[in-house]
Amino acid sequence: MAATADRHIEHLLRRAGFGARPDELALYGAMSINQAVNALVTFESVPDAVDGLIGQPGYIGMTIAGAFAPQANINHARQRWLFRMVHSDRPLQEKMTLFWHNHFATGYTKIAGAVGAAEAARYLAAKSTEDPGQVRGQIELLRERALGSFNDILLGIAKDTAMLIWLDGRTNTKAKPQENFGREIMELFTVGVGHYTEADVYAAARVFSGWNLQRAGGAATDPASRQEFNYFANQHDTAAKTFSFAIYPDGGKTIPARAASDGMQDGVDFINGLAAHPNTARYIAAKLYRFFVTDFGAVNVTFVNRVAAVFLQSRGDMRAVMREVLLSPELWDESAYFARYSWPLEFVVRAIKDVGWPGFSVSDTLTPLSNMGQILFEPPDVSGWDAGQTWFSTSAMLARMNFASTLAANQKFNLATAVKSAGASKTPEALLSYFVEALPTAPLDASVTAELSNYLRATGGWSGADAQLQAKAPGVVHLIAGSPEYQLV
């Protein structure tokens, strides 16, 4: 823990990441806002070495039974992603991966019910470099393409094994067109409700007929064996498909009849048409506004129009789009500071970065996160998590307060040491000032500050002795991190 830096950099890193470690504050604090945004969106220039730090001294721990196998054990996969959120030097990549995970919401339990627990974890979380069959899980696809072309992300998702199981695309044949993916690619992934018809849903199902799965890599007992995308020409509906909106740049609404051998192009044409649709640009822009700027009040139309224009002009280049988002006047307006309800994951990872992690395990966040309403790889349905103020039921807020207490108690010796090192142990006011700065929140009301001060003085005289600091420092950190003001980012 360190007393914090520039409030504008803190604001940027709460939105473009999950808060900031002291080293992140130092790094980005030496930059202008433009330089910091450029560094965040060009994250490929930073080595992605974070997974190699797992288990090393100085980093948050994991609690693993047996060999570490995130490609086969969903608990391990969740811990690895949480570790990355805390320690990655590419914060925007992880934040965008979470955004896409919610946008293309895919749940582990249904997939595990279809193919088994280990295979489900594999199709969601495996890295191709660690998997004997070079399977790349869905989350790795989203991470690799986090700021790539939206067309490429959409095409990758349409061929993704986990998605083909989740939305039943593996059963889509010309005799029985399966409508789930065709519906959701329009309703939830691109143009949004009200911009397609039921006839479009049926036509979309026919477009993707034959986009199924096959077993590859040998017998099922072979570690390299896996289910992977395959286009089955004999299962594709070759007839023309007409939509209520343009598919082609010339305004054409009909995907022409094709030979079965060329039928996969139907899906590519459809995806390209959706990605270029003006309503897709507006739909994505509105979701980015809610996720990166504010979820208070109505979506800002000026922001949506401007970001949508960048989306269309750049042909869905998400790097250009996110540069616009992170430099937008709406993000930097004073009214946007602490104007988003933090997701449970944002709250937990930010608290760990603010409070500290030596001796703490990411495993200790999993049950609290579930109690707060968010489990990685387990969105409640295809529409993703119902975010905003709905995160804050009485039980969910209690879970947040309890987590703050657990983390602060775990870090009590480190917190006491940090206070002494900063010369903030001599008076209750100095200690309180230190922690209010180290755990930035929405402005605290004077009555809240007075209550915090009363807590520090409640047991009589102030000595600043180690025992007193080890009791009071975690106590006040618990109260700040568990406060309503800290739940805003």
C-alpha positions as CSV (number, residue, x, y, z in Angstrom):
1,M,0.0,0.0,0.0
2,A,1.2,3.5,-0.8
3,A,-0.4,6.9,-0.5
4,T,-1.8,7.6,-3.9
5,A,-1.0,9.7,-6.9
6,D,-2.8,11.9,-9.4
7,R,-6.6,11.5,-9.1
8,H,-7.0,11.6,-12.9
9,I,-4.7,8.6,-13.3
10,E,-6.6,6.8,-10.5
11,H,-9.8,7.5,-12.3
12,L,-8.4,6.2,-15.6
13,L,-7.1,3.0,-14.0
14,R,-10.3,2.3,-12.2
15,R,-12.1,2.4,-15.5
16,A,-9.5,1.0,-17.9
17,G,-8.3,-1.6,-15.3
18,F,-9.2,-2.7,-11.8
19,G,-7.7,0.1,-9.8
20,A,-4.0,0.4,-9.5
21,R,-1.1,-1.2,-7.7
22,P,1.5,1.3,-6.3
23,D,3.8,0.4,-9.3
24,E,1.0,1.1,-11.7
25,L,0.4,4.5,-10.1
26,A,4.0,5.4,-10.4
27,L,4.3,4.2,-14.0
28,Y,1.1,5.9,-15.4
29,G,1.4,8.9,-13.0
30,A,4.6,9.9,-14.8
31,M,2.6,10.2,-18.0
32,S,0.1,12.7,-19.4
33,I,-3.5,11.4,-19.9
34,N,-2.9,11.1,-23.6
35,Q,0.3,9.1,-23.0
36,A,-1.3,6.9,-20.5
37,V,-4.3,6.1,-22.8
38,N,-1.9,5.3,-25.6
39,A,0.1,3.0,-23.3
40,L,-3.1,1.2,-22.2
41,V,-4.5,0.7,-25.7
42,T,-1.2,-0.5,-27.2
43,F,-0.7,-3.1,-24.5
44,E,1.0,-5.6,-27.0
45,S,4.2,-3.6,-26.4
46,V,4.2,-4.9,-22.9
47,P,5.3,-8.6,-22.4
48,D,2.5,-10.8,-21.3
49,A,4.5,-12.6,-18.7
50,V,2.0,-12.5,-15.8
51,D,1.1,-16.2,-15.8
52,G,4.8,-17.1,-15.1
53,L,4.6,-15.1,-11.9
54,I,2.0,-17.5,-10.4
55,G,3.5,-19.1,-7.2
56,Q,6.4,-16.7,-7.1
57,P,7.2,-14.7,-3.9
58,G,5.8,-11.2,-3.7
59,Y,2.5,-12.0,-5.6
60,I,-0.9,-13.0,-4.4
61,G,-1.2,-16.7,-3.7
62,M,-3.4,-19.5,-5.0
63,T,-4.9,-22.4,-3.1
64,I,-4.6,-25.4,-5.4
65,A,-5.3,-29.1,-4.6
66,G,-3.0,-31.2,-6.7
67,A,-1.3,-30.0,-9.9
68,F,-2.2,-26.6,-11.2
69,A,-4.5,-27.3,-14.2
70,P,-6.5,-24.2,-15.3
71,Q,-7.0,-25.9,-18.7
72,A,-9.0,-28.7,-16.9
73,N,-10.2,-27.3,-13.6
74,I,-12.6,-24.4,-13.5
75,N,-11.6,-23.4,-10.0
76,H,-8.0,-23.2,-11.1
77,A,-9.1,-21.2,-14.2
78,R,-11.0,-18.7,-12.1
79,Q,-8.0,-18.3,-9.8
80,R,-5.6,-17.7,-12.7
81,W,-7.9,-15.0,-14.2
82,L,-8.1,-13.3,-10.8
83,F,-4.3,-13.4,-10.5
84,R,-4.1,-11.8,-13.9
85,M,-6.5,-9.0,-12.9
86,V,-4.3,-8.2,-9.9
87,H,-0.9,-8.5,-11.5
88,S,-1.1,-8.1,-15.3
89,D,0.8,-5.1,-16.7
90,R,-1.9,-5.0,-19.4
91,P,-4.9,-3.8,-17.4
92,L,-7.0,-2.8,-20.3
93,Q,-6.6,-6.2,-21.9
94,E,-8.0,-7.9,-18.8
95,K,-10.8,-5.3,-18.5
96,M,-11.8,-5.7,-22.2
97,T,-11.7,-9.5,-21.7
98,L,-14.2,-9.2,-18.9
99,F,-16.3,-6.8,-21.1
100,W,-16.4,-9.4,-23.9
101,H,-17.0,-12.3,-21.5
102,N,-20.2,-10.5,-20.4
103,H,-21.1,-9.5,-23.9
104,F,-20.7,-13.0,-25.2
105,A,-21.9,-14.5,-22.0
106,T,-21.2,-18.3,-21.9
107,G,-21.8,-20.4,-18.8
108,Y,-19.7,-23.3,-17.5
109,T,-22.4,-25.4,-15.9
110,K,-24.4,-26.0,-19.1
111,I,-21.2,-26.9,-21.0
112,A,-20.0,-29.2,-18.2
113,G,-23.4,-30.9,-18.3
114,A,-22.9,-31.6,-22.0
115,V,-19.2,-32.6,-22.1
116,G,-18.0,-33.0,-18.5
117,A,-16.3,-30.7,-16.1
118,A,-12.7,-31.0,-17.4
119,E,-13.7,-30.5,-21.0
120,A,-15.9,-27.5,-20.1
121,A,-13.0,-25.8,-18.4
122,R,-10.8,-26.6,-21.3
123,Y,-13.2,-25.0,-23.9
124,L,-13.6,-22.0,-21.7
125,A,-10.1,-21.4,-20.3
126,A,-7.3,-23.4,-21.9
127,K,-4.3,-21.8,-23.5
128,S,-3.2,-23.4,-26.7
129,T,0.4,-23.5,-25.5
130,E,-0.6,-25.7,-22.5
131,D,-3.2,-27.9,-24.1
132,P,-2.1,-31.2,-25.7
133,G,-4.6,-30.7,-28.5
134,Q,-3.7,-26.9,-28.8
135,V,-7.2,-26.0,-27.7
136,R,-7.7,-22.3,-27.2
137,G,-10.5,-21.6,-24.8
138,Q,-13.1,-18.9,-25.3
139,I,-11.6,-16.6,-22.8
140,E,-8.2,-16.8,-24.5
141,L,-9.9,-16.0,-27.8
142,L,-11.4,-12.9,-26.2
143,R,-8.2,-11.9,-24.6
144,E,-6.2,-12.3,-27.8
145,R,-8.7,-10.3,-29.8
146,A,-9.7,-7.8,-27.0
147,L,-8.9,-4.7,-29.1
148,G,-8.9,-6.3,-32.5
149,S,-11.5,-6.2,-35.3
150,F,-15.1,-6.7,-34.1
151,N,-15.7,-8.8,-37.2
152,D,-12.8,-11.1,-36.2
153,I,-14.1,-11.4,-32.6
154,L,-17.6,-12.2,-33.9
155,L,-16.4,-14.7,-36.4
156,G,-14.2,-16.4,-33.7
157,I,-17.2,-16.6,-31.4
158,A,-19.4,-18.1,-34.1
159,K,-16.8,-20.9,-34.5
160,D,-16.0,-21.2,-30.8
161,T,-16.5,-24.7,-29.2
162,A,-17.9,-23.4,-26.0
163,M,-20.4,-21.1,-27.8
164,L,-21.4,-23.9,-30.1
165,I,-22.3,-26.0,-27.1
166,W,-23.8,-23.1,-25.0
167,L,-26.2,-21.9,-27.7
168,D,-26.8,-25.4,-29.3
169,G,-25.1,-24.5,-32.6
170,R,-23.6,-27.9,-32.8
171,T,-27.1,-29.3,-33.5
172,N,-27.9,-26.9,-36.3
173,T,-28.6,-28.8,-39.5
174,K,-30.6,-28.0,-42.7
175,A,-33.3,-30.4,-41.6
176,K,-33.7,-28.8,-38.2
177,P,-32.3,-25.3,-38.2
178,Q,-31.4,-24.3,-34.6
179,E,-32.3,-20.7,-33.9
180,N,-30.6,-19.9,-30.6
181,F,-27.3,-18.5,-32.0
182,G,-29.0,-16.8,-34.9
183,R,-31.3,-15.0,-32.5
184,E,-28.6,-14.0,-30.0
185,I,-26.1,-12.9,-32.5
186,M,-28.6,-10.2,-33.5
187,E,-30.3,-9.5,-30.2
188,L,-27.4,-9.5,-27.8
189,F,-24.2,-9.4,-29.8
190,T,-24.8,-6.9,-32.6
191,V,-27.9,-4.8,-33.6
192,G,-30.0,-5.3,-30.5
193,V,-33.7,-5.7,-29.8
194,G,-36.1,-4.1,-32.2
195,H,-33.7,-4.2,-35.2
196,Y,-34.5,-7.6,-36.5
197,T,-37.6,-9.7,-37.2
198,E,-38.6,-13.3,-36.4
199,A,-38.1,-14.1,-40.1
200,D,-34.5,-12.8,-39.7
201,V,-34.0,-15.3,-36.8
202,Y,-35.1,-18.2,-39.0
203,A,-32.9,-17.0,-41.9
204,A,-30.0,-16.6,-39.5
205,A,-30.4,-20.2,-38.3
206,R,-30.2,-21.4,-41.9
207,V,-27.1,-19.3,-42.5
208,F,-25.3,-21.2,-39.8
209,S,-26.6,-24.6,-40.7
210,G,-23.7,-27.0,-40.9
211,W,-21.5,-24.9,-38.5
212,N,-21.1,-27.8,-36.1
213,L,-18.5,-29.6,-34.1
214,Q,-16.4,-32.7,-34.8
215,R,-14.1,-34.9,-32.8
216,A,-10.5,-34.4,-33.7
217,G,-7.1,-35.6,-32.5
218,G,-7.8,-39.3,-32.1
219,A,-9.8,-41.4,-29.7
220,A,-11.6,-39.7,-26.8
221,T,-9.0,-41.2,-24.4
222,D,-6.2,-39.4,-26.2
223,P,-5.2,-36.2,-24.4
224,A,-5.0,-34.4,-27.7
225,S,-8.6,-35.4,-28.6
226,R,-11.0,-32.5,-28.6
227,Q,-14.2,-31.2,-30.1
228,E,-13.6,-28.4,-32.6
229,F,-15.5,-26.4,-35.2
230,N,-16.1,-27.9,-38.6
231,Y,-18.3,-26.8,-41.5
232,F,-20.3,-29.8,-42.7
233,A,-21.3,-29.0,-46.2
234,N,-23.9,-31.7,-46.4
235,Q,-25.8,-30.1,-43.5
236,H,-26.0,-26.6,-44.9
237,D,-29.1,-25.1,-46.4
238,T,-28.0,-23.9,-49.8
239,A,-31.0,-21.8,-50.6
240,A,-31.0,-18.0,-50.6
241,K,-31.7,-16.2,-47.3
242,T,-33.3,-12.7,-47.3
243,F,-33.2,-10.3,-44.3
244,S,-35.0,-7.2,-43.3
245,F,-31.7,-5.2,-43.2
246,A,-28.7,-4.8,-45.5
247,I,-26.1,-7.6,-45.6
248,Y,-23.9,-6.1,-48.3
249,P,-22.4,-2.6,-48.8
250,D,-24.6,-2.0,-51.9
251,G,-27.7,-2.4,-49.7
252,G,-28.4,-6.0,-50.8
253,K,-30.5,-7.9,-48.2
254,T,-30.3,-11.4,-49.8
255,I,-27.5,-13.9,-49.3
256,P,-27.6,-15.8,-52.6
257,A,-28.0,-19.5,-53.1
258,R,-24.6,-21.2,-53.1
259,A,-23.3,-24.7,-53.6
260,A,-22.9,-26.5,-50.4
261,S,-19.1,-26.5,-50.7
262,D,-19.2,-22.7,-50.6
263,G,-21.9,-22.4,-48.1
264,M,-19.7,-21.3,-45.2
265,Q,-19.5,-18.0,-46.9
266,D,-23.1,-17.4,-46.0
267,G,-22.2,-17.1,-42.3
268,V,-19.2,-14.9,-43.1
269,D,-21.3,-12.5,-45.2
270,F,-24.0,-12.4,-42.5
271,I,-21.4,-11.6,-39.8
272,N,-19.8,-8.9,-41.9
273,G,-23.2,-7.4,-42.6
274,L,-24.0,-7.3,-38.9
275,A,-20.6,-5.9,-37.9
276,A,-21.1,-3.0,-40.4
277,H,-24.7,-2.3,-39.4
278,P,-25.1,1.2,-37.9
279,N,-27.3,-0.2,-35.1
280,T,-24.4,-2.5,-34.1
281,A,-22.1,0.5,-33.8
282,R,-24.7,2.2,-31.6
283,Y,-25.4,-0.9,-29.5
284,I,-21.7,-1.5,-28.8
285,A,-21.1,2.2,-28.1
286,A,-23.9,2.3,-25.5
287,K,-22.6,-0.8,-23.7
288,L,-19.1,0.8,-23.6
289,Y,-20.6,3.9,-22.1
290,R,-22.3,1.9,-19.3
291,F,-19.1,-0.1,-18.7
292,F,-16.4,2.6,-18.9
293,V,-18.1,6.0,-18.3
294,T,-21.2,5.7,-16.1
295,D,-24.2,3.7,-15.4
296,F,-26.0,6.6,-13.7
297,G,-28.9,8.0,-15.7
298,A,-29.6,7.7,-19.4
299,V,-26.9,6.9,-21.9
300,N,-25.3,10.0,-23.4
301,V,-26.5,10.3,-27.0
302,T,-23.6,12.5,-28.0
303,F,-21.1,9.9,-26.8
304,V,-22.9,7.1,-28.6
305,N,-23.1,9.0,-31.9
306,R,-19.4,9.9,-31.8
307,V,-18.1,6.4,-30.7
308,A,-20.4,4.7,-33.2
309,A,-19.0,6.9,-35.9
310,V,-15.5,5.8,-35.0
311,F,-16.6,2.2,-34.9
312,L,-18.1,2.4,-38.4
313,Q,-15.2,4.5,-39.9
314,S,-12.6,2.1,-38.6
315,R,-14.6,-1.0,-39.6
316,G,-14.9,-2.1,-36.1
317,D,-11.3,-1.5,-35.0
318,M,-11.8,-1.8,-31.2
319,R,-8.4,-0.2,-30.5
320,A,-9.6,3.0,-32.3
321,V,-12.9,2.7,-30.5
322,M,-11.4,2.4,-27.1
323,R,-9.0,5.2,-27.7
324,E,-12.0,7.4,-28.4
325,V,-13.8,6.1,-25.3
326,L,-10.9,6.7,-22.9
327,L,-10.2,10.2,-24.2
328,S,-13.9,11.1,-24.4
329,P,-15.0,14.4,-22.7
330,E,-17.8,12.4,-21.0
331,L,-15.3,10.1,-19.2
332,W,-13.3,13.1,-18.1
333,D,-16.2,15.2,-16.9
334,E,-16.1,15.7,-13.1
335,S,-19.6,14.1,-13.0
336,A,-18.2,10.8,-14.2
337,Y,-15.7,10.4,-11.3
338,F,-17.0,7.6,-9.0
339,A,-20.2,7.4,-11.2
340,R,-20.2,3.7,-11.8
341,Y,-21.4,0.9,-9.5
342,S,-18.5,-1.5,-9.2
343,W,-19.0,-5.1,-10.3
344,P,-18.0,-7.6,-7.6
345,L,-14.9,-8.5,-9.5
346,E,-13.9,-4.8,-9.8
347,F,-14.5,-4.3,-6.1
348,V,-12.5,-7.3,-5.0
349,V,-9.5,-6.8,-7.3
350,R,-9.4,-3.1,-6.6
351,A,-9.5,-3.7,-2.8
352,I,-6.7,-6.2,-3.1
353,K,-4.6,-3.6,-5.1
354,D,-5.4,-0.9,-2.6
355,V,-5.0,-2.8,0.6
356,G,-2.3,-5.4,-0.2
357,W,-2.0,-9.1,-0.9
358,P,1.1,-10.7,0.8
359,G,-0.1,-13.9,2.4
360,F,-3.6,-13.7,0.8
361,S,-5.0,-16.2,-1.7
362,V,-7.2,-15.5,-4.7
363,S,-9.0,-18.6,-3.7
364,D,-10.3,-16.7,-0.7
365,T,-12.2,-14.4,-3.1
366,L,-14.3,-17.1,-4.9
367,T,-17.0,-17.7,-2.3
368,P,-17.3,-13.9,-1.4
369,L,-17.6,-13.2,-5.1
370,S,-20.4,-15.8,-5.4
371,N,-22.1,-14.2,-2.5
372,M,-21.8,-10.8,-4.1
373,G,-23.5,-12.2,-7.3
374,Q,-20.6,-12.8,-9.7
375,I,-18.9,-16.0,-10.6
376,L,-16.3,-16.0,-13.4
377,F,-17.2,-18.3,-16.4
378,E,-20.8,-18.4,-15.0
379,P,-22.9,-15.5,-16.1
380,P,-26.6,-16.2,-15.1
381,D,-27.8,-16.4,-18.7
382,V,-26.9,-15.4,-22.3
383,S,-27.7,-11.8,-21.6
384,G,-24.9,-11.6,-19.0
385,W,-24.9,-10.1,-15.6
386,D,-27.6,-7.6,-14.6
387,A,-25.2,-4.8,-13.5
388,G,-25.6,-1.3,-12.1
389,Q,-27.4,-0.7,-8.9
390,T,-28.9,-4.3,-9.1
391,W,-25.6,-5.6,-7.7
392,F,-26.5,-4.2,-4.3
393,S,-29.0,-6.4,-2.5
394,T,-28.7,-6.4,1.3
395,S,-26.9,-9.8,1.3
396,A,-24.5,-8.8,-1.5
397,M,-23.5,-5.6,0.3
398,L,-23.0,-7.6,3.5
399,A,-20.7,-9.9,1.4
400,R,-18.7,-6.9,0.3
401,M,-18.3,-5.7,3.9
402,N,-17.3,-9.1,5.1
403,F,-14.7,-9.4,2.3
404,A,-13.3,-6.0,3.2
405,S,-13.0,-7.2,6.8
406,T,-11.3,-10.5,5.9
407,L,-8.8,-8.8,3.6
408,A,-8.0,-6.0,6.1
409,A,-7.5,-8.5,8.9
410,N,-5.3,-10.6,6.7
411,Q,-3.1,-7.6,6.0
412,K,-3.0,-6.1,9.5
413,F,0.7,-6.3,10.0
414,N,1.4,-4.9,6.6
415,L,-1.0,-2.1,7.1
416,A,0.5,-1.2,10.4
417,T,4.0,-1.2,8.9
418,A,2.8,1.0,6.0
419,V,1.3,3.6,8.4
420,K,4.6,3.7,10.4
421,S,6.7,4.0,7.3
422,A,4.7,6.9,6.0
423,G,5.0,8.7,9.4
424,A,1.2,8.6,9.8
425,S,1.0,6.7,13.1
426,K,1.4,9.6,15.5
427,T,-2.3,10.7,15.6
428,P,-5.6,9.2,14.7
429,E,-6.1,12.1,12.2
430,A,-2.8,11.3,10.5
431,L,-3.7,7.6,10.2
432,L,-7.2,8.3,8.9
433,S,-5.9,10.8,6.3
434,Y,-3.4,8.2,5.1
435,F,-6.0,5.6,4.5
436,V,-8.6,7.9,3.0
437,E,-5.9,8.8,0.4
438,A,-4.7,5.3,-0.1
439,L,-8.3,3.9,-0.6
440,P,-9.8,6.7,-2.8
441,T,-13.6,6.9,-2.7
442,A,-16.3,9.2,-3.7
443,P,-16.2,12.2,-1.4
444,L,-16.9,11.2,2.1
445,D,-19.5,13.2,4.0
446,A,-18.2,15.0,7.1
447,S,-20.4,12.8,9.3
448,V,-18.7,9.7,7.9
449,T,-15.2,11.1,8.5
450,A,-16.3,12.0,12.0
451,E,-17.5,8.4,12.6
452,L,-14.2,7.0,11.4
453,S,-12.3,9.4,13.7
454,N,-14.6,8.3,16.6
455,Y,-13.7,4.7,15.8
456,L,-10.0,5.4,16.0
457,R,-10.4,7.2,19.4
458,A,-13.0,4.9,20.9
459,T,-10.6,2.9,23.1
460,G,-9.0,5.8,24.9
461,G,-5.6,7.4,24.5
462,W,-3.6,7.2,21.3
463,S,-0.1,5.8,21.5
464,G,0.6,4.7,18.0
465,A,2.1,1.5,19.5
466,D,2.3,-1.6,17.2
467,A,-0.5,-3.4,18.9
468,Q,-2.8,-0.4,18.5
469,L,-1.9,0.1,14.9
470,Q,-2.5,-3.6,14.2
471,A,-6.0,-3.3,15.6
472,K,-7.0,0.1,14.3
473,A,-5.4,0.1,10.8
474,P,-7.3,-2.9,9.6
475,G,-10.4,-1.7,11.3
476,V,-10.5,1.6,9.5
477,V,-9.6,0.0,6.2
478,H,-12.5,-2.4,6.7
479,L,-14.8,0.6,7.3
480,I,-13.6,2.5,4.3
481,A,-13.5,-0.5,1.8
482,G,-16.9,-1.6,3.1
483,S,-18.5,1.9,2.8
484,P,-21.1,2.8,0.2
485,E,-18.7,5.3,-1.2
486,Y,-16.0,2.7,-2.0
487,Q,-18.5,0.7,-4.1
488,L,-18.4,3.4,-6.7
489,V,-15.6,3.5,-9.3
